[in-house]
Amino acid sequence: MSKLTDSVKRLLNHVTSTKTEKVVNAYVHALTAKYPKYRYVVGVDANTVFRMLWTVPEWLSDLIITCTRPKPKGHIKQ
């Protein structure tokens, strides 16, 4: 278990950052821009995870993301 823990720590140290100003700048742009972006991808981890989703239409990437999420209690199927 120690090897797994060490591997996860190394991975997180590689993909995470303490530069929170990038996130704040994305929020500010989203709130103040006349034409904000549909998606704000900030950080190495987000770029890695969502790189594949950029190649498909936005509606398909939304479908892929939402299909893997649990439905809230009381969800009505359409």
C-alpha positions as CSV (number, residue, x, y, z in Angstrom):
1,M,0.0,0.0,0.0
2,S,2.9,2.3,0.6
3,K,4.0,2.1,-3.0
4,L,0.5,3.1,-4.2
5,T,0.4,6.0,-1.8
6,D,3.8,7.2,-2.9
7,S,2.8,6.9,-6.6
8,V,-0.4,8.9,-6.0
9,K,1.5,11.6,-4.1
10,R,4.0,11.9,-6.9
11,L,1.3,12.2,-9.5
12,L,-0.6,14.8,-7.5
13,N,2.6,16.8,-7.0
14,H,3.2,16.7,-10.7
15,V,-0.3,17.8,-11.9
16,T,-1.4,20.2,-9.1
17,S,-0.2,23.7,-8.6
18,T,-0.3,26.4,-5.9
19,K,-0.8,29.1,-8.5
20,T,-4.4,29.9,-7.6
21,E,-4.3,33.2,-9.6
22,K,-4.9,31.2,-12.8
23,V,-8.2,30.0,-11.4
24,V,-9.1,33.5,-10.2
25,N,-8.2,35.0,-13.5
26,A,-10.5,32.5,-15.3
27,Y,-13.4,33.3,-12.9
28,V,-12.9,37.0,-13.4
29,H,-12.8,36.6,-17.2
30,A,-16.0,34.5,-17.1
31,L,-17.8,37.1,-15.0
32,T,-16.6,40.2,-16.8
33,A,-16.2,39.3,-20.4
34,K,-18.7,40.4,-22.9
35,Y,-18.4,37.0,-24.6
36,P,-17.1,34.5,-22.0
37,K,-15.8,31.1,-23.1
38,Y,-18.0,28.0,-22.8
39,R,-15.2,26.2,-21.0
40,Y,-12.3,27.3,-18.9
41,V,-9.7,24.7,-18.6
42,V,-7.1,25.6,-16.0
43,G,-4.1,23.5,-15.0
44,V,-2.2,20.5,-16.3
45,D,-4.6,18.0,-14.8
46,A,-7.6,19.5,-16.5
47,N,-5.7,19.7,-19.8
48,T,-4.7,16.1,-19.5
49,V,-8.2,14.8,-18.7
50,F,-10.2,17.0,-21.1
51,R,-7.8,16.9,-24.1
52,M,-9.7,14.0,-25.6
53,L,-13.0,15.7,-25.1
54,W,-11.9,18.8,-27.1
55,T,-11.9,16.7,-30.3
56,V,-15.6,16.0,-30.2
57,P,-18.5,18.4,-30.4
58,E,-19.4,20.1,-27.1
59,W,-22.8,18.4,-26.8
60,L,-21.1,15.0,-27.0
61,S,-18.5,15.9,-24.4
62,D,-21.3,17.2,-22.1
63,L,-23.1,13.9,-22.6
64,I,-19.9,11.9,-21.8
65,I,-19.2,13.9,-18.7
66,T,-22.8,13.8,-17.4
67,C,-23.4,10.1,-18.1
68,T,-20.6,9.2,-15.7
69,R,-22.0,11.2,-12.8
70,P,-24.4,9.9,-10.3
71,K,-28.0,11.1,-10.6
72,P,-29.4,13.0,-7.7
73,K,-32.2,11.4,-5.6
74,G,-35.5,12.3,-7.1
75,H,-34.1,12.6,-10.7
76,I,-36.8,12.4,-13.3
77,K,-35.9,10.5,-16.5
78,Q,-36.8,12.3,-19.7
